[in-house]
Amino acid sequence: MTLNKLKEQYDRVIITHNKEVGSRVVLIDGLKMHVGLSQIHSNDTFNRRLGRTIAQGRAEYASKVASGDSTKRKTGLSYTVTCGDVKELDEKILELFKKEA
């Protein structure tokens, strides 16, 4: 799915890249946060586009699992967090990015 379509479908789309860790795509849908990660191996060359594509696919997959459209795999590279309110959602988002620093 293109970035513009993602922005239409979800309330917020957050994309980050880190040359040492990889890429992360976070799709916010109401009080649900769907996270997809792509990890970089020590032998890999950092590729921003490929990392985003992988992370985005995993975030979209997490969204499908949360809605019941797909079954969950045990990879740990995609997951959904459901929050009780907007404040908790914002705290979870900040928590994600503190781990990168």
MMTF fields as JSON, N, C-alpha, C and O atoms, coordinates in Angstrom:
{
  "mmtfVersion": "1.0.0",
  "mmtfProducer": "UNKNOWN",
  "numBonds": 403,
  "numAtoms": 404,
  "numGroups": 101,
  "numChains": 1,
  "numModels": 1,
  "chainsPerModel": [1],
  "groupsPerChain": [101],
  "chainIdList": ["A"],
  "bondAtomList": [4, 2, 8, 6, 12, 10, 16, 14, 20, 18, 24, 22, 28, 26, 32, 30, 36, 34, 40, 38, 44, 42, 48, 46, 52, 50, 56, 54, 60, 58, 64, 62, 68, 66, 72, 70, 76, 74, 80, 78, 84, 82, 88, 86, 92, 90, 96, 94, 100, 98, 104, 102, 108, 106, 112, 110, 116, 114, 120, 118, 124, 122, 128, 126, 132, 130, 136, 134, 140, 138, 144, 142, 148, 146, 152, 150, 156, 154, 160, 158, 164, 162, 168, 166, 172, 170, 176, 174, 180, 178, 184, 182, 188, 186, 192, 190, 196, 194, 200, 198, 204, 202, 208, 206, 212, 210, 216, 214, 220, 218, 224, 222, 228, 226, 232, 230, 236, 234, 240, 238, 244, 242, 248, 246, 252, 250, 256, 254, 260, 258, 264, 262, 268, 266, 272, 270, 276, 274, 280, 278, 284, 282, 288, 286, 292, 290, 296, 294, 300, 298, 304, 302, 308, 306, 312, 310, 316, 314, 320, 318, 324, 322, 328, 326, 332, 330, 336, 334, 340, 338, 344, 342, 348, 346, 352, 350, 356, 354, 360, 358, 364, 362, 368, 366, 372, 370, 376, 374, 380, 378, 384, 382, 388, 386, 392, 390, 396, 394, 400, 398],
  "bondOrderList": [1, 1, 1, 1, 1, 1, 1, 1, 1, 1, 1, 1, 1, 1, 1, 1, 1, 1, 1, 1, 1, 1, 1, 1, 1, 1, 1, 1, 1, 1, 1, 1, 1, 1, 1, 1, 1, 1, 1, 1, 1, 1, 1, 1, 1, 1, 1, 1, 1, 1, 1, 1, 1, 1, 1, 1, 1, 1, 1, 1, 1, 1, 1, 1, 1, 1, 1, 1, 1, 1, 1, 1, 1, 1, 1, 1, 1, 1, 1, 1, 1, 1, 1, 1, 1, 1, 1, 1, 1, 1, 1, 1, 1, 1, 1, 1, 1, 1, 1, 1],
  "groupList": [{"groupName": "MET", "atomNameList": ["N", "CA", "C", "O"], "elementList": ["N", "C", "C", "O"], "formalChargeList": [0, 0, 0, 0], "bondAtomList": [1, 0, 2, 1, 3, 2], "bondOrderList": [1, 1, 2], "singleLetterCode": "M", "chemCompType": "L-PEPTIDE LINKING"}, {"groupName": "THR", "atomNameList": ["N", "CA", "C", "O"], "elementList": ["N", "C", "C", "O"], "formalChargeList": [0, 0, 0, 0], "bondAtomList": [1, 0, 2, 1, 3, 2], "bondOrderList": [1, 1, 2], "singleLetterCode": "T", "chemCompType": "L-PEPTIDE LINKING"}, {"groupName": "LEU", "atomNameList": ["N", "CA", "C", "O"], "elementList": ["N", "C", "C", "O"], "formalChargeList": [0, 0, 0, 0], "bondAtomList": [1, 0, 2, 1, 3, 2], "bondOrderList": [1, 1, 2], "singleLetterCode": "L", "chemCompType": "L-PEPTIDE LINKING"}, {"groupName": "ASN", "atomNameList": ["N", "CA", "C", "O"], "elementList": ["N", "C", "C", "O"], "formalChargeList": [0, 0, 0, 0], "bondAtomList": [1, 0, 2, 1, 3, 2], "bondOrderList": [1, 1, 2], "singleLetterCode": "N", "chemCompType": "L-PEPTIDE LINKING"}, {"groupName": "LYS", "atomNameList": ["N", "CA", "C", "O"], "elementList": ["N", "C", "C", "O"], "formalChargeList": [0, 0, 0, 0], "bondAtomList": [1, 0, 2, 1, 3, 2], "bondOrderList": [1, 1, 2], "singleLetterCode": "K", "chemCompType": "L-PEPTIDE LINKING"}, {"groupName": "GLU", "atomNameList": ["N", "CA", "C", "O"], "elementList": ["N", "C", "C", "O"], "formalChargeList": [0, 0, 0, 0], "bondAtomList": [1, 0, 2, 1, 3, 2], "bondOrderList": [1, 1, 2], "singleLetterCode": "E", "chemCompType": "L-PEPTIDE LINKING"}, {"groupName": "GLN", "atomNameList": ["N", "CA", "C", "O"], "elementList": ["N", "C", "C", "O"], "formalChargeList": [0, 0, 0, 0], "bondAtomList": [1, 0, 2, 1, 3, 2], "bondOrderList": [1, 1, 2], "singleLetterCode": "Q", "chemCompType": "L-PEPTIDE LINKING"}, {"groupName": "TYR", "atomNameList": ["N", "CA", "C", "O"], "elementList": ["N", "C", "C", "O"], "formalChargeList": [0, 0, 0, 0], "bondAtomList": [1, 0, 2, 1, 3, 2], "bondOrderList": [1, 1, 2], "singleLetterCode": "Y", "chemCompType": "L-PEPTIDE LINKING"}, {"groupName": "ASP", "atomNameList": ["N", "CA", "C", "O"], "elementList": ["N", "C", "C", "O"], "formalChargeList": [0, 0, 0, 0], "bondAtomList": [1, 0, 2, 1, 3, 2], "bondOrderList": [1, 1, 2], "singleLetterCode": "D", "chemCompType": "L-PEPTIDE LINKING"}, {"groupName": "ARG", "atomNameList": ["N", "CA", "C", "O"], "elementList": ["N", "C", "C", "O"], "formalChargeList": [0, 0, 0, 0], "bondAtomList": [1, 0, 2, 1, 3, 2], "bondOrderList": [1, 1, 2], "singleLetterCode": "R", "chemCompType": "L-PEPTIDE LINKING"}, {"groupName": "VAL", "atomNameList": ["N", "CA", "C", "O"], "elementList": ["N", "C", "C", "O"], "formalChargeList": [0, 0, 0, 0], "bondAtomList": [1, 0, 2, 1, 3, 2], "bondOrderList": [1, 1, 2], "singleLetterCode": "V", "chemCompType": "L-PEPTIDE LINKING"}, {"groupName": "ILE", "atomNameList": ["N", "CA", "C", "O"], "elementList": ["N", "C", "C", "O"], "formalChargeList": [0, 0, 0, 0], "bondAtomList": [1, 0, 2, 1, 3, 2], "bondOrderList": [1, 1, 2], "singleLetterCode": "I", "chemCompType": "L-PEPTIDE LINKING"}, {"groupName": "HIS", "atomNameList": ["N", "CA", "C", "O"], "elementList": ["N", "C", "C", "O"], "formalChargeList": [0, 0, 0, 0], "bondAtomList": [1, 0, 2, 1, 3, 2], "bondOrderList": [1, 1, 2], "singleLetterCode": "H", "chemCompType": "L-PEPTIDE LINKING"}, {"groupName": "GLY", "atomNameList": ["N", "CA", "C", "O"], "elementList": ["N", "C", "C", "O"], "formalChargeList": [0, 0, 0, 0], "bondAtomList": [1, 0, 2, 1, 3, 2], "bondOrderList": [1, 1, 2], "singleLetterCode": "G", "chemCompType": "PEPTIDE LINKING"}, {"groupName": "SER", "atomNameList": ["N", "CA", "C", "O"], "elementList": ["N", "C", "C", "O"], "formalChargeList": [0, 0, 0, 0], "bondAtomList": [1, 0, 2, 1, 3, 2], "bondOrderList": [1, 1, 2], "singleLetterCode": "S", "chemCompType": "L-PEPTIDE LINKING"}, {"groupName": "PHE", "atomNameList": ["N", "CA", "C", "O"], "elementList": ["N", "C", "C", "O"], "formalChargeList": [0, 0, 0, 0], "bondAtomList": [1, 0, 2, 1, 3, 2], "bondOrderList": [1, 1, 2], "singleLetterCode": "F", "chemCompType": "L-PEPTIDE LINKING"}, {"groupName": "ALA", "atomNameList": ["N", "CA", "C", "O"], "elementList": ["N", "C", "C", "O"], "formalChargeList": [0, 0, 0, 0], "bondAtomList": [1, 0, 2, 1, 3, 2], "bondOrderList": [1, 1, 2], "singleLetterCode": "A", "chemCompType": "L-PEPTIDE LINKING"}, {"groupName": "CYS", "atomNameList": ["N", "CA", "C", "O"], "elementList": ["N", "C", "C", "O"], "formalChargeList": [0, 0, 0, 0], "bondAtomList": [1, 0, 2, 1, 3, 2], "bondOrderList": [1, 1, 2], "singleLetterCode": "C", "chemCompType": "L-PEPTIDE LINKING"}],
  "groupTypeList": [0, 1, 2, 3, 4, 2, 4, 5, 6, 7, 8, 9, 10, 11, 11, 1, 12, 3, 4, 5, 10, 13, 14, 9, 10, 10, 2, 11, 8, 13, 2, 4, 0, 12, 10, 13, 2, 14, 6, 11, 12, 14, 3, 8, 1, 15, 3, 9, 9, 2, 13, 9, 1, 11, 16, 6, 13, 9, 16, 5, 7, 16, 14, 4, 10, 16, 14, 13, 8, 14, 1, 4, 9, 4, 1, 13, 2, 14, 7, 1, 10, 1, 17, 13, 8, 10, 4, 5, 2, 8, 5, 4, 11, 2, 5, 2, 15, 4, 4, 5, 16],
  "groupIdList": [1, 2, 3, 4, 5, 6, 7, 8, 9, 10, 11, 12, 13, 14, 15, 16, 17, 18, 19, 20, 21, 22, 23, 24, 25, 26, 27, 28, 29, 30, 31, 32, 33, 34, 35, 36, 37, 38, 39, 40, 41, 42, 43, 44, 45, 46, 47, 48, 49, 50, 51, 52, 53, 54, 55, 56, 57, 58, 59, 60, 61, 62, 63, 64, 65, 66, 67, 68, 69, 70, 71, 72, 73, 74, 75, 76, 77, 78, 79, 80, 81, 82, 83, 84, 85, 86, 87, 88, 89, 90, 91, 92, 93, 94, 95, 96, 97, 98, 99, 100, 101],
  "secStructList": [7, 7, 2, 2, 2, 2, 2, 2, 2, 1, 1, 3, 3, 3, 3, 3, 3, 3, 6, 6, 6, 3, 3, 3, 3, 3, 3, 3, 3, 6, 6, 3, 3, 3, 3, 3, 3, 3, 3, 7, 7, 6, 6, 1, 7, 7, 7, 2, 2, 2, 2, 2, 2, 2, 2, 2, 2, 2, 2, 2, 2, 2, 2, 2, 2, 2, 2, 6, 1, 1, 7, 7, 7, 1, 7, 1, 1, 3, 3, 3, 3, 3, 7, 1, 1, 2, 2, 2, 2, 2, 2, 2, 2, 2, 2, 2, 2, 2, 2, 2, 7],
  "xCoordList": [0.848, 0.0, 0.9, 1.946, 0.5, 1.296, 1.158, 0.22, 2.098, 2.085, 0.831, 0.252, 0.406, -0.816, -2.046, -2.909, -2.135, -3.27, -3.222, -4.259, -2.02, -1.882, -2.379, -3.089, -1.998, -2.411, -3.92, -4.501, -4.558, -6.014, -6.687, -7.728, -6.089, -6.702, -6.484, -7.348, -5.343, -5.001, -4.967, -4.773, -5.16, -5.153, -3.771, -3.638, -2.754, -1.366, -0.48, -0.731, 0.547, 1.552, 2.908, 3.251, 3.679, 5.0, 6.03, 5.909, 7.041, 8.098, 9.441, 9.736, 10.251, 11.592, 12.613, 12.311, 13.83, 14.942, 16.138, 16.396, 16.859, 18.074, 19.078, 18.806, 20.223, 21.205, 21.759, 22.21, 21.731, 22.239, 21.176, 21.503, 19.911, 18.834, 17.957, 17.693, 17.507, 16.601, 15.515, 15.723, 14.357, 13.243, 12.04, 11.886, 11.184, 9.962, 8.832, 8.992, 7.684, 6.468, 5.409, 5.164, 4.778, 3.719, 2.457, 2.444, 1.403, 0.112, -0.845, -1.104, -1.368, -2.278, -3.704, -4.04, -4.532, -5.926, -6.773, -6.971, -7.274, -8.014, -7.072, -6.092, -7.357, -6.497, -5.61, -5.034, -5.506, -4.647, -3.401, -3.459, -2.277, -0.99, -0.448, -0.121, -0.355, 0.151, 1.613, 1.902, 2.516, 3.944, 4.549, 4.285, 5.37, 6.127, 7.586, 7.923, 8.461, 9.898, 10.646, 10.262, 11.709, 12.667, 14.019, 14.423, 14.701, 15.988, 17.11, 16.991, 18.196, 19.352, 20.374, 20.687, 20.88, 21.899, 23.259, 23.439, 24.204, 25.526, 26.225, 27.095, 25.861, 26.47, 25.711, 26.162, 24.561, 23.739, 24.209, 24.823, 23.913, 24.075, 22.718, 21.701, 22.696, 21.438, 20.756, 21.363, 19.492, 18.697, 17.369, 16.486, 17.243, 16.08, 14.771, 13.799, 14.729, 13.512, 13.086, 11.914, 14.029, 13.72, 13.28, 12.334, 13.964, 13.604, 12.19, 11.43, 11.84, 10.482, 9.452, 8.396, 9.742, 8.809, 8.538, 7.391, 9.595, 9.438, 8.666, 7.723, 9.059, 8.396, 6.934, 6.065, 6.662, 5.288, 4.44, 3.312, 4.962, 4.231, 3.904, 2.813, 4.849, 4.62, 3.604, 2.811, 3.623, 2.638, 1.238, 0.273, 1.127, -0.161, -0.647, -1.84, 0.275, -0.059, -0.583, -1.574, 0.072, -0.382, -1.793, -2.601, -2.091, -3.427, -4.453, -5.556, -4.101, -5.011, -5.242, -6.36, -4.201, -4.348, -5.279, -6.15, -5.098, -5.928, -7.396, -8.285, -7.646, -9.036, -9.632, -10.817, -8.812, -9.299, -9.228, -9.714, -8.632, -8.536, -7.397, -7.321, -6.516, -5.38, -5.026, -5.44, -4.26, -3.82, -2.416, -1.625, -2.122, -0.859, 0.288, 0.146, 1.433, 2.679, 3.502, 3.268, 4.448, 5.271, 6.641, 7.661, 6.665, 7.947, 8.418, 9.623, 7.5, 7.875, 8.237, 8.581, 8.166, 8.519, 7.298, 7.422, 6.124, 4.903, 3.972, 3.827, 3.356, 2.442, 1.51, 1.738, 0.452, -0.532, -0.656, -0.693, -0.721, -0.955, -2.26, -2.434, -3.18, -4.435, -4.368, -4.079, -4.63, -4.526, -5.918, -6.899, -5.983, -7.252, -7.702, -8.899, -6.734, -7.069, -5.93, -4.886, -6.141, -5.159, -3.852, -2.776, -3.931, -2.723, -1.852, -0.634, -2.469, -1.717, -1.109, 0.023, -1.866, -1.365, -0.128, 0.88, -0.196, 0.951, 2.151, 3.288, 1.91, 3.002, 3.654, 4.878, 2.847, 3.381, 4.22, 5.264, 3.759, 4.527, 5.867, 6.907, 5.849, 7.097, 8.025, 9.24, 7.456, 8.234, 8.98, 10.139, 8.303, 8.929, 10.182, 11.205, 10.083, 11.183, 12.281, 13.4, 11.996, 13.048, 13.997, 15.185, 13.475, 14.303, 15.351, 16.421, 15.059, 15.993, 17.151, 18.263, 16.892, 17.902, 19.04, 19.963],
  "yCoordList": [-1.169, 0.0, 1.241, 1.252, 2.26, 3.479, 4.264, 4.058, 5.156, 5.976, 6.839, 6.998, 7.392, 8.214, 7.398, 7.892, 6.151, 5.302, 4.94, 4.872, 4.71, 4.434, 5.616, 5.442, 6.821, 8.028, 8.233, 8.808, 7.763, 7.85, 6.816, 7.088, 5.639, 4.536, 4.63, 4.216, 5.168, 5.218, 6.655, 7.591, 6.814, 8.147, 8.788, 9.98, 7.991, 8.475, 7.369, 6.183, 7.773, 6.85, 7.405, 8.54, 6.595, 7.027, 6.062, 4.847, 6.612, 5.797, 6.301, 7.494, 5.386, 5.758, 4.798, 3.644, 5.303, 4.498, 4.702, 5.812, 3.633, 3.688, 2.754, 1.561, 3.264, 2.463, 1.286, 0.303, 1.374, 0.285, -0.764, -1.932, -0.36, -1.249, -1.706, -2.9, -0.775, -1.089, -0.038, 1.117, -0.433, 0.5, 0.076, -1.093, 1.058, 0.81, 1.597, 2.77, 0.944, 1.612, 1.387, 0.256, 2.483, 2.428, 2.999, 4.136, 2.199, 2.618, 2.796, 1.846, 3.99, 4.294, 4.269, 4.985, 3.437, 3.291, 3.409, 2.428, 4.619, 4.847, 4.714, 5.453, 3.78, 3.546, 2.316, 1.802, 1.849, 0.703, 1.173, 2.03, 0.596, 0.914, -0.38, -1.32, -0.424, -1.592, -1.295, -0.308, -2.154, -1.913, -2.997, -4.186, -2.56, -3.476, -3.086, -1.906, -4.08, -3.828, -4.571, -5.669, -3.961, -4.671, -4.512, -3.402, -5.602, -5.568, -5.661, -6.319, -4.987, -5.044, -5.995, -5.913, -6.88, -7.831, -7.166, -6.27, -7.58, -6.952, -7.067, -6.254, -8.056, -8.215, -7.467, -7.421, -6.882, -6.189, -4.755, -4.149, -4.234, -2.814, -2.167, -2.669, -1.053, -0.389, 0.072, 0.75, -0.298, 0.086, 0.629, -0.132, 1.935, 2.621, 2.17, 1.909, 2.074, 1.702, 0.265, 0.01, -0.659, -2.05, -2.214, -2.947, -1.536, -1.602, -1.116, -1.734, -0.004, 0.533, -0.413, -0.623, -0.984, -1.913, -3.116, -3.53, -3.667, -4.829, -4.441, -5.131, -3.341, -2.897, -2.547, -2.868, -1.899, -1.533, -2.78, -2.846, -3.756, -5.006, -5.682, -6.223, -5.646, -6.26, -5.476, -6.072, -4.16, -3.346, -3.586, -3.701, -3.66, -3.947, -5.341, -5.551, -6.283, -7.641, -7.623, -8.287, -6.868, -6.746, -6.184, -6.598, -5.247, -4.663, -5.715, -5.753, -6.561, -7.621, -8.645, -9.133, -8.976, -9.914, -9.33, -10.03, -8.043, -7.381, -7.326, -7.395, -7.203, -7.132, -8.517, -8.639, -9.561, -10.921, -11.425, -12.517, -10.649, -11.045, -12.028, -12.592, -12.237, -13.119, -13.768, -13.295, -14.851, -15.506, -15.044, -14.688, -15.055, -14.519, -15.509, -16.707, -14.973, -15.739, -15.394, -14.369, -16.232, -16.002, -15.447, -16.103, -14.24, -13.656, -12.593, -12.425, -11.87, -10.774, -9.503, -8.497, -9.531, -8.358, -7.552, -6.534, -8.01, -7.236, -7.516, -8.654, -6.464, -6.625, -5.43, -4.394, -5.599, -4.542, -4.293, -5.229, -3.027, -2.618, -1.839, -0.889, -2.24, -1.526, -0.723, -1.274, 0.561, 1.458, 1.852, 1.78, 2.265, 2.642, 4.047, 4.329, 4.937, 6.321, 6.938, 6.315, 8.168, 8.841, 9.098, 9.004, 9.416, 9.673, 8.422, 8.502, 7.275, 6.02, 5.708, 5.233, 5.979, 5.762, 6.609, 6.107, 7.885, 8.773, 8.309, 8.393, 7.822, 7.308, 6.089, 5.955, 5.194, 3.996, 4.376, 3.774, 5.377, 5.837, 6.405, 6.072, 7.253, 7.826, 6.743, 6.814, 5.75, 4.627, 3.893, 3.512, 3.701, 3.047, 3.783, 3.169, 5.107, 5.884, 6.15, 6.48, 6.016, 6.111, 4.94, 5.068, 3.789, 2.582, 2.77, 2.165, 3.605, 3.836, 4.749, 4.624, 5.65, 6.657, 6.059, 6.774],
  "zCoordList": [0.0, 0.0, 0.0, 0.649, -0.713, -0.772, 0.526, 1.296, 0.75, 1.952, 2.02, 3.096, 0.907, 0.889, 1.281, 2.007, 0.808, 1.165, 2.646, 3.305, 3.168, 4.596, 5.418, 6.409, 4.998, 5.72, 5.667, 6.586, 4.591, 4.491, 5.394, 5.992, 5.488, 6.224, 7.739, 8.512, 8.166, 9.589, 10.085, 9.309, 11.399, 11.996, 11.936, 11.655, 12.2, 12.129, 11.564, 11.779, 10.849, 10.334, 10.741, 10.408, 11.467, 11.926, 11.356, 11.51, 10.698, 10.092, 10.602, 10.529, 11.117, 11.571, 10.988, 10.687, 10.838, 10.33, 11.244, 11.709, 11.493, 12.297, 11.643, 11.504, 11.242, 10.502, 11.298, 10.711, 12.634, 13.45, 13.762, 13.975, 13.79, 14.228, 13.062, 12.918, 12.238, 11.143, 11.04, 11.413, 10.535, 10.326, 11.144, 11.498, 11.44, 12.196, 11.561, 11.225, 11.398, 10.935, 11.996, 12.416, 12.429, 13.429, 12.792, 12.321, 12.784, 12.239, 13.407, 14.147, 13.578, 14.676, 14.141, 13.198, 14.756, 14.362, 15.624, 16.341, 15.891, 17.131, 18.311, 18.409, 19.209, 20.37, 20.178, 21.136, 18.928, 18.616, 17.889, 17.008, 18.275, 17.673, 17.067, 17.791, 15.736, 15.018, 14.647, 13.971, 15.093, 14.921, 14.04, 14.218, 13.083, 12.238, 12.274, 12.175, 12.418, 12.518, 11.426, 11.023, 10.958, 10.11, 10.78, 11.128, 10.954, 11.637, 10.619, 9.586, 10.938, 10.062, 10.67, 11.858, 9.857, 10.285, 10.17, 9.345, 10.97, 10.959, 9.602, 9.291, 8.795, 7.466, 6.364, 5.219, 6.712, 5.718, 5.507, 6.386, 4.342, 4.063, 4.289, 3.809, 5.02, 5.329, 4.054, 3.225, 3.902, 2.744, 3.264, 3.659, 3.259, 3.823, 3.179, 3.888, 1.867, 1.149, 1.469, 1.746, 1.431, 1.724, 3.183, 3.468, 4.097, 5.507, 5.749, 6.495, 5.116, 5.274, 4.686, 5.281, 3.531, 2.888, 3.793, 3.96, 4.37, 5.257, 6.513, 6.899, 7.152, 8.384, 8.123, 8.934, 7.01, 6.663, 6.464, 6.954, 5.76, 5.554, 6.872, 7.051, 7.787, 9.096, 9.928, 10.656, 9.828, 10.544, 9.975, 10.73, 8.66, 8.038, 8.429, 8.648, 8.513, 8.951, 10.388, 10.688, 11.284, 12.675, 12.724, 13.555, 11.84, 11.764, 11.35, 11.897, 10.395, 9.94, 11.038, 11.203, 11.79, 12.896, 13.951, 14.468, 14.273, 15.286, 14.877, 15.725, 13.58, 13.112, 12.873, 12.561, 13.02, 12.839, 11.409, 11.116, 10.516, 9.116, 8.842, 7.751, 9.812, 9.613, 10.949, 12.008, 10.892, 12.12, 12.475, 11.602, 13.76, 14.25, 14.066, 14.309, 13.629, 13.564, 14.796, 15.437, 15.122, 16.311, 15.918, 16.128, 15.347, 14.958, 15.926, 16.114, 16.546, 17.427, 16.674, 17.294, 15.341, 14.543, 14.123, 13.441, 14.532, 14.317, 15.491, 15.938, 15.969, 17.098, 17.181, 16.557, 17.969, 18.193, 19.681, 20.48, 20.044, 21.424, 21.449, 20.686, 22.326, 22.492, 23.778, 24.84, 23.692, 24.838, 25.335, 24.595, 26.585, 27.187, 26.851, 26.804, 26.614, 26.271, 25.472, 25.278, 25.01, 24.156, 24.906, 24.316, 26.175, 26.97, 27.033, 26.87, 27.266, 27.305, 25.932, 25.842, 24.873, 23.513, 23.267, 22.77, 23.608, 23.428, 24.249, 23.784, 25.462, 26.304, 25.668, 25.7, 25.088, 24.426, 23.211, 22.955, 22.464, 21.299, 21.749, 21.18, 22.76, 23.279, 23.807, 23.623, 24.459, 24.985, 23.874, 24.037, 22.744, 21.59, 21.126, 20.823, 21.077, 20.533, 21.534, 21.141, 22.817, 23.827, 23.726, 24.022, 23.308, 23.156, 22.069, 22.132, 21.067, 19.954, 20.382, 19.868, 21.309, 21.689, 22.48, 22.871]
}
